[in-house]
Amino acid sequence: MAQHKPIDPQIIADMMDQGMSRNEIARRLDRARSNIQMYVSRIQRERAAAGAPHTKIIPEGFHLSSVATTVDTDGRVRSQSYRAKSGEEGDVVPDSGSFPAPEGMYVRSVSTLVDGQTGAVKQQWVKSDKLKEDQFAAMVDASLRAAERVTPRDFVPPPALFDADLCTLYTITDYHFGMLAWGRETGAAWDLRIARSVLLNTFRAMLASSPASAVGILNQLGDCLHFDGLKALTPEHGNLLDADSRYQKLVEVVVEVLCMIVDMMLEKHETVVIFMHEGNHDQAGSVWLRVLFARLFKDNPRVKVETSPLPYVVYRHGKTLLGFHHGHLSKNESLPLLFAAKFREDWGLATKTYIHTGHRHHVDEKEHPGAKVIQHSTLAAPDAHAARGGWLSERQATYMVYHRQRGEVARGIFLPEMDDAPTLH
């Protein structure tokens, strides 16, 4: 059988420009139509890619989120699909990048299919979604109304005596304000009124017992709010939640209680440091909590609010380093190495390191090379999901006292302080 030499693609491209059909080109070059079709298709793909208005694999205003590769039986790459999401990694409300979006929507992601042999862009899929501006605006409005209703005291006198070497860490985690639990089903009732009462009573007991240290840290370790918007759903998977009350009322109660706690802490400590960490239930809620409390206390030199958007943060007290992460993104055993890599300078200056986490609703504490990882329990009652699944633990809150040189020197454990007000059980 005669072997045909490869055809210069430019010859076929010129014939196409002259208006010749595939059959005509095949006859002129004495080739099978299927052979000519292969060349024509490649030329058409390359021309389409060159002339397309959005041929960049990762367009401006987007970030790469995944790559899928298709190979044939010989191991050759046939195509690759790149998925790019709108905005920078970690954006709460992403921009639409360089792509236009229909009115009332934003471009959520772009998928690009690339020819594995030529590198040409074969297709792109632009996916739009509804803007969440109305929902986010409602959250901001609710927080502003709460701030107007409960403004921190203009002046709280500092304590006359305090120990300059000590720092006291008060941890609240997985408190789930706005969760509703039926006592007969879960073993303990929970609603917005109970949550408010329990937290204030417990904090009063903690502050009455803790030492007058120079620094007091309000460590709100995530999942402070049970749901993250106008609908009582989990942010990531959209699971329906048992919820008490409207979102604005929830926000008003949360801001009121946390402001009261900060005022109480200012009477006990010279400096109060506030952390509002991200949880898996309140990703957006943690954002406005940080921003709001930074604004509320911006004129108070005795209050410092951590505003980092990262789910990993640290606070160094002398040679004692405290690290924080809710626990929804990294396993406990991986946290020491992660914090050592992310916070190299602080890690190197510290001789004692303690990493605090929550998320799992029960106590766990383990020493690792270079750090101790402390997982905190919650004061909140279990919800129906936890009760039916058998995930039970003792409800408690803890303060821990850290020395500038020696690390942890004391701690206090507190069970829920209930009141006598009637509630539905």
N, C-alpha and C positions, 0 to 999 in steps of 0.2 A: 504494500500500500504506500502510495506517495506521501511524503511528509511535507506539509505546507510550512513555509517560513512564517513567523509571527508578523502580523500586519502592524504597520506604524499607526497608532491611534489617530494621529493628526490627519492621515489620509481619509479615514472614515469621518472624522469631524468636518473636514472640508466638504465631503460629499453630502453630509447632513445639512450643512449650511447652504448647499446648492438646491436643497429641497428634495433630494432623492429619498425614496422609501427604502426600507430594509431589504425588500426583494430586489430593487434595482442595484443597491450596493453589492448584494450577494452575487448577482449576475456579473457585474463589472469586474469583481475581484475573483470570480470563480470559486466562491466559498459557499458552504451551507448557510442557510438563513439563520439557523440556531447559533452558528459561530459568530455571525455578524451581530446577532441580537445581544450577545455577551458584551461586545465592544460598545454597542450603542447604549446599553443600560448603564455601563460604567461612566461613559461620557456624560450622559444625562444627569447621573447622580452628582458628579463633580461640578457640573455647571450649576445645578440647583443649589449645591452647597455654597459655591462661590458667590452666587447672586442672592442668597437668602439674607434677610435683615438681622437674623439672630443665630449665627452659626457658632458663636463661642460656646465651648463645652460648659464652662462655668461663667455665666454672664456677670457683668458688674452688678453688685448689690445682692449677690447670692453666695452661698458657701456649699462646698461639696459634702454630701451626706452619705452617698453609697456609690459603689461601682459594681456592675454585674457583667461577667465576661462569658461569651459563648464560644466554644471551641468545637472543631470537627473531630472525626475519629483519628486523624493523624496528629492531633494536638495543635493544629493551627488556629489562631484566633480569627474567628469569623466576624464577630462584632462585639462591641462593648457599649453598655448602657450606663450613662452617668446621671445620677439624680442630684440636683442642686436645690437647696431650700432657700427661701427668701430671707434676706437680712443676715446679720452676723450671728454666729452661734451664741445662744443665750438671750437673744432679743425676745421681749415679751410680746410686742406688737410689731411684726416684721414689716419692712418696706417692700414695695413691689419691684425694686430693682429697675432694670432697663426695659421691662415689658409693660405694655399698657394693660390695664385690667378693666373689666366692665364696671359700670357705675355701681357703687355700693359694695365692691369686692376688692380683694387684693390678690396678687399672684403668690400662691403658697409654695409651689415648687415647679421645677422644669426638669424633664427627663430628656436626655439627648442620646440618640442611637448613632454610633460611629462605626463605619466600615472597618473591619479588622485588617484588611489588606491595604486599602488606600488611605485610611485615616479621615476620609471625607464624612461629614455629617449627613446621615441619611434621613433622619426625622427628628423632630422635637415635639414634645407634648407639654403644653403650658397649662398648669392646673390652678384654677382660681378658687377662692373660698370667700365666705361672707366676712365682712369686716366685723371685728369685735369691739369697735369703738364705743357703741352704745353700752355694751356691758361694762367695759372698762371705765367709761364716764360715770356709770351708776356707782361703781365702787369708789371712785374718787369723790363723788358727791356725798356718798354716805360717810366717808371718813372725814370730810370737811365739816359736815353737820355735827358729827360726833365731837370734833375738836372744838367747835363753837359751844357745844353743850357742856363739855368738861375740859376746861383749860387748866393746866397745872398752876399751882400756886406761884405767885410772882416771887415770893421769897420764903425759902425754908431754911431756918437757921442751921448752920453746920454743928456737928457735935463738939462739945468742949474738949473731950479727950478721945484719942484714937491711937491705935498701934500702927505706926508708919510702915512696919515690915509685913503687915498682913493684908491679904486680899481674900474676900469671902465671895464664893460663887454660889448663887441661888439658881437652881435649874428647874425649869418647867418644860416638859416635853409632851407632845401628843395629847394636849389638853382638850382638843376637839370642842371648842366653843361652838354651839349651834347643833350639836348632836342630840338626838332624842333616844332615850332608852326606857323601856317599860320594865319596872322593877320585878314584876312577876316572871318576866322572860329572861332577864339578864342578871338578876340577883341584886341589882342596885339601880335606882332610878337616876336619870340624868336629863336635864334640860337647861335652858339658858339661865334661869333663876338659881338653880342648884349650883351650876358651874361658877357663877359670880360669887355666891356665898362661900363655897368651898375654897376657892382660891384666896379670897381676902382673909378668911379665918386662918388658913394654913400659913399665909405670909405673916400675919400678925404673930403667930406662934414662933415662926422661924426667926423673925427679927428680934423677938423678946429673948431668944436663947443664944443667938450668934454673938460673937465678940465685936467690939467696936473697931473694926479694921479700917485702914485708910481708904481702901477701895472696896466697893460692893459691885458685883456684876449681876445684872439681870439677864440670865441666860435662857431666853425663850428659844428652845431648841427645835422648833418646827412643828407643823400641824397644830398650830394654835387655833386655827379655824377649821371646822369640819368640812366645809365646802367653800368653793373658790369663786362664786359668782351668783347670779340671779337664779340659777338652777342648782338644786342640791345633787350634784353629780361629781364623781371623781374627775380631776382635770385630764388625766392621761387616757383612761379607758371608758369614761362616761358611765360608770356604774351608779345606780340609783342609791342614794343615802337616806337614812332616817334623820330628818332634820326638824329642828324646833325654830319657829319664827321666820321672819322676813330678813333678807340680807342686811338692810339698813339698820334694823334693830340689833342684829348680831354685831355689826361693826360698832354701833354706838356703845354697846355693853363692853366689848373688848377694849376699846380705847379708854373708856371710863375706868375700868378695873386696872389696866396697865398704868395709867397716869397716877391713880391712887397708890399703886405699889411703888412707883418711882418716888413720889412724895414721901412715903414712909421710909424708903431707903436713904433719902437725903438727910433725914433726921439722925440716921445711924452711922453714915459713912461720909467722909470728906468728899470723895469722888464716886459718882455712880456711872458705870459703863453699861450701855444697853445693846444687846444683840437680839435681832429679830431674824432668825435663820429660816431659810427655805425648807419647807416640808413637801411631801408628795401630795398632800391635800390642799395646801395653800401656797402654790407657787406664785400666783399674782398677789395674793394677800400679803405675803412676806415683803413684796416690793413696796406696796403703799404703806405698810407699817414702818419700814425703815425710813422712807422719805418723810412720812408724817411726823414721826418722833424726832427726826433730825430738825425739822422745822419748828416743832413745838418747843424744843429746848435749845434752839440756836443761840439764845441770848443768856443762857445759864452756863457759866464757865465750869461749874462743878459736874456737868453732865456731858458725857461723850457717847455718841451714837455711831455704831459701826454701820457704814452704808455700802460696804462691798457687795456687789451682786453675785459673787462666787458662793457656791454651797460649801466651801471650805475656808475657814478663817482662823486666825490665831490671835492670842493676846499674851504678851510676855510681861511678867511681873518679876523684875530682877533676873535671876537665873532660873526662874520657873516658867515654863512655857505651857500654855493652855491652848489646845486645839479643839475645833468644833465642826461637826458635820451631822446632819440629821440622821443619816444612815440609809437613805433610800437609793443612793447611787453607788456606794462602795461598801464592800464587806469589812467587818471590823478588823480582820487579820491583815488586810491590805493598807489600812490607814497609816501605820507608822512610816512605812516606806514612802507613801504618797505625800505625807506632810513633810518628811525630810527633804523630798525632791522639790516641792512647791515653795517651801519656806526655808531655804538653805541658811540664810543669815541668822534668823531667829533660832533655828534648830542648833546652829553651831555655838551660839552664845548661851544656850541653856544647858544646865546640868540635870534638870528634872523636867520631864515632859509627860503631860496627861492629856489624852484625847477623849473628848466627851461626845457621845452619840445617843440616839434614842431609836425611834421608829418601830421597834419590836415589842414595846410595851412591857418589858420585864428586865430585871437587873441581870447584868453579866459584867464581870470585871476580870481582865486578864493582863498579865505583864508580858510584854514583848521586848526584844532587844531594843533598847533606847527609849521606850515609851510604855506607859500603861494606858490601855483602852478601857474606858468606863461607859457602860451602856446603862442608861437610866430607865426607870419605870415611869408610869404615869399616875397622876392623881385621879384621872377621869374614870368613870364607870365603864365597863365594857358595853359595846353596842351589840345589836342582835347578831351581826356577822361573827363577832368574836365569841359570843356566848354559844351560838350554835356550832361553831367550829371547835369549841373546847380550848380556845386560847385564853387561859386565865392566868393572872398573876396578882401579887399583892400590890395594892395601890399605895404609892408613897411619893414624897418629894424629899430632896436632899440638899442641904447646903454643905459645901466643903471649904475649908480654910487653908490657904496656901501662904507659906512663908517665902520671902524673896530669895532666900538661900537654900532652905531645907525642903522645899516642896510642901506636900500635904502634911498638916500638923493636927487637924481635927475635922470632924464632920458631925452633922446632926441629921437624923432621919425622922420624918414626920408623916403620920397617917392622915387621911382626910379629916378635916375639922368641919363637921356638919352643924347646921343650926336646927331650930325646932319649928321652922315655918312649914306649914302643910304643903304637900305636893301630891300629885296623882301617882299611886303605886300600882 
